Amino acid sequence: MPLQMQLAYDYMTELLNDLNIALNYGGKGETFGVLHQLEGDKVIEMESFISGHGS
């Protein structure tokens, strides 16, 4: 699988996990840090990838 495709899959999986924690568990649980609502530390990294400026 190409690297860009793998990164996209990984970010989508992390985003869905973080959304699940935010919506269903009130933000309490293990997250990947890619969601604004949970003040994630990897938000900028993911946004950069989505906009085409990341690796």
Backbone as JSON Lines, residues from 0, in Angstrom:
{"i":0,"aa":"M","n":[0.86,-1.18,0.0],"ca":[0.0,0.0,0.0],"c":[0.9,1.24,0.0]}
{"i":1,"aa":"P","n":[0.61,2.2,-0.87],"ca":[1.41,3.42,-0.91],"c":[1.36,4.15,0.45]}
{"i":2,"aa":"L","n":[2.44,4.86,0.75],"ca":[2.57,5.55,2.03],"c":[1.43,6.54,2.26]}
{"i":3,"aa":"Q","n":[1.09,7.33,1.25],"ca":[0.03,8.33,1.41],"c":[-1.31,7.65,1.74]}
{"i":4,"aa":"M","n":[-1.57,6.52,1.12],"ca":[-2.81,5.8,1.38],"c":[-2.81,5.25,2.8]}
{"i":5,"aa":"Q","n":[-1.69,4.74,3.25],"ca":[-1.58,4.22,4.61],"c":[-1.77,5.33,5.64]}
{"i":6,"aa":"L","n":[-1.16,6.48,5.38],"ca":[-1.33,7.62,6.29],"c":[-2.78,8.08,6.33]}
{"i":7,"aa":"A","n":[-3.44,8.12,5.18],"ca":[-4.85,8.52,5.14],"c":[-5.7,7.54,5.94]}
{"i":8,"aa":"Y","n":[-5.45,6.26,5.78],"ca":[-6.18,5.24,6.53],"c":[-5.94,5.4,8.03]}
{"i":9,"aa":"D","n":[-4.69,5.6,8.42],"ca":[-4.35,5.76,9.84],"c":[-5.03,6.99,10.44]}
{"i":10,"aa":"Y","n":[-4.97,8.12,9.74],"ca":[-5.61,9.34,10.25],"c":[-7.13,9.16,10.36]}
{"i":11,"aa":"M","n":[-7.75,8.52,9.38],"ca":[-9.2,8.32,9.42],"c":[-9.57,7.42,10.6]}
{"i":12,"aa":"T","n":[-8.81,6.38,10.83],"ca":[-9.07,5.49,11.96],"c":[-8.92,6.24,13.27]}
{"i":13,"aa":"E","n":[-7.88,7.05,13.39],"ca":[-7.66,7.83,14.6],"c":[-8.77,8.87,14.8]}
{"i":14,"aa":"L","n":[-9.18,9.52,13.7],"ca":[-10.24,10.52,13.78],"c":[-11.56,9.9,14.24]}
{"i":15,"aa":"L","n":[-11.91,8.75,13.67],"ca":[-13.15,8.08,14.08],"c":[-13.09,7.64,15.53]}
{"i":16,"aa":"N","n":[-11.95,7.17,15.99],"ca":[-11.8,6.8,17.39],"c":[-12.01,8.01,18.29]}
{"i":17,"aa":"D","n":[-11.35,9.12,17.95],"ca":[-11.47,10.33,18.77],"c":[-12.9,10.86,18.78]}
{"i":18,"aa":"L","n":[-13.59,10.8,17.62],"ca":[-14.99,11.21,17.56],"c":[-15.85,10.33,18.46]}
{"i":19,"aa":"N","n":[-15.59,9.04,18.44],"ca":[-16.33,8.11,19.29],"c":[-16.15,8.47,20.77]}
{"i":20,"aa":"I","n":[-14.93,8.74,21.17],"ca":[-14.64,9.1,22.57],"c":[-15.34,10.42,22.91]}
{"i":21,"aa":"A","n":[-15.26,11.4,22.01],"ca":[-15.86,12.71,22.28],"c":[-17.39,12.63,22.37]}
{"i":22,"aa":"L","n":[-18.01,11.91,21.46],"ca":[-19.47,11.88,21.38],"c":[-20.12,10.89,22.33]}
{"i":23,"aa":"N","n":[-19.5,9.75,22.52],"ca":[-20.14,8.69,23.29],"c":[-19.62,8.52,24.71]}
{"i":24,"aa":"Y","n":[-18.45,9.08,25.0],"ca":[-17.85,8.9,26.32],"c":[-17.49,10.22,26.99]}
{"i":25,"aa":"G","n":[-18.04,11.3,26.49],"ca":[-17.81,12.6,27.1],"c":[-16.36,13.05,27.12]}
{"i":26,"aa":"G","n":[-15.57,12.57,26.17],"ca":[-14.17,12.96,26.09],"c":[-13.25,12.2,27.03]}
{"i":27,"aa":"K","n":[-13.79,11.22,27.74],"ca":[-12.99,10.44,28.69],"c":[-12.62,9.1,28.06]}
{"i":28,"aa":"G","n":[-11.35,8.92,27.83],"ca":[-10.85,7.7,27.23],"c":[-9.57,7.98,26.47]}
{"i":29,"aa":"E","n":[-9.01,6.93,25.92],"ca":[-7.73,7.04,25.2],"c":[-7.99,7.57,23.79]}
{"i":30,"aa":"T","n":[-7.31,8.65,23.43],"ca":[-7.47,9.25,22.11],"c":[-6.12,9.35,21.42]}
{"i":31,"aa":"F","n":[-6.19,9.68,20.13],"ca":[-4.98,9.86,19.33],"c":[-4.59,11.31,19.2]}
{"i":32,"aa":"G","n":[-5.44,12.22,19.65],"ca":[-5.11,13.65,19.64],"c":[-5.29,14.35,18.32]}
{"i":33,"aa":"V","n":[-6.25,13.87,17.5],"ca":[-6.44,14.48,16.19],"c":[-7.75,15.27,16.07]}
{"i":34,"aa":"L","n":[-8.38,15.55,17.2],"ca":[-9.69,16.2,17.18],"c":[-9.65,17.53,17.92]}
{"i":35,"aa":"H","n":[-10.14,18.58,17.25],"ca":[-10.19,19.91,17.88],"c":[-11.0,19.89,19.17]}
{"i":36,"aa":"Q","n":[-12.13,19.19,19.16],"ca":[-13.03,19.19,20.3],"c":[-12.37,18.67,21.57]}
{"i":37,"aa":"L","n":[-11.37,17.83,21.42],"ca":[-10.65,17.28,22.57],"c":[-9.29,17.95,22.75]}
{"i":38,"aa":"E","n":[-9.08,19.07,22.05],"ca":[-7.82,19.81,22.11],"c":[-6.61,18.9,21.84]}
{"i":39,"aa":"G","n":[-6.71,18.16,20.74],"ca":[-5.67,17.2,20.39],"c":[-4.35,17.85,20.01]}
{"i":40,"aa":"D","n":[-3.28,17.13,20.31],"ca":[-1.93,17.65,20.03],"c":[-1.45,17.29,18.62]}
{"i":41,"aa":"K","n":[-2.22,16.5,17.86],"ca":[-1.84,16.14,16.5],"c":[-2.78,16.75,15.46]}
{"i":42,"aa":"V","n":[-3.62,17.71,15.87],"ca":[-4.58,18.32,14.96],"c":[-3.88,18.99,13.78]}
{"i":43,"aa":"I","n":[-2.89,19.79,14.04],"ca":[-2.19,20.52,12.98],"c":[-1.5,19.55,12.02]}
{"i":44,"aa":"E","n":[-0.93,18.49,12.57],"ca":[-0.27,17.48,11.74],"c":[-1.27,16.85,10.77]}
{"i":45,"aa":"M","n":[-2.45,16.47,11.26],"ca":[-3.45,15.86,10.42],"c":[-3.99,16.86,9.38]}
{"i":46,"aa":"E","n":[-4.27,18.08,9.81],"ca":[-4.76,19.1,8.88],"c":[-3.75,19.38,7.77]}
{"i":47,"aa":"S","n":[-2.49,19.39,8.12],"ca":[-1.44,19.61,7.13],"c":[-1.44,18.48,6.1]}
{"i":48,"aa":"F","n":[-1.6,17.26,6.55],"ca":[-1.66,16.12,5.64],"c":[-2.87,16.24,4.71]}
{"i":49,"aa":"I","n":[-4.03,16.57,5.27],"ca":[-5.26,16.68,4.49],"c":[-5.14,17.78,3.43]}
{"i":50,"aa":"S","n":[-4.53,18.89,3.79],"ca":[-4.42,20.01,2.86],"c":[-3.32,19.79,1.8]}
{"i":51,"aa":"G","n":[-2.55,18.73,1.96],"ca":[-1.5,18.42,0.98],"c":[-0.16,19.0,1.32]}
{"i":52,"aa":"H","n":[-0.01,19.57,2.51],"ca":[1.26,20.15,2.92],"c":[2.06,19.26,3.86]}
{"i":53,"aa":"G","n":[1.56,18.08,4.13],"ca":[2.23,17.16,5.05],"c":[2.97,16.08,4.29]}
{"i":54,"aa":"S","n":[3.5,15.13,5.05],"ca":[4.27,14.06,4.42],"c":[3.39,12.99,3.81]}
